[in-house]
Amino acid sequence: MEDPKTVVKREPRKSLIILFLSAMYSIIIGIVVVIGLGSGDTQMAEGAGWVMIVCGVALLVYYVLARKQTPPLK
């Protein structure tokens, strides 16, 4: 069984990596949806793409704020 102190130290790092990857995924897929759909009536898809981009940017802001946080003093 792992030492609880070790698990607690590594867990926030994993969460930040997942947060960053989900932000990048959301932004990339949003850009593909907005740019890639060039034919026909694509207002709904374009709106969904913009929503994904905005969510991705919000996740990136949250990621940066979480990275700047200092660990609590013991």
Secondary structure as GFF3:
##gff-version 3
##sequence-region A 1 74
A	DSSP	alpha_helix	4	36	.	.	.	ID=ss1
A	DSSP	alpha_helix	43	68	.	.	.	ID=ss2
###
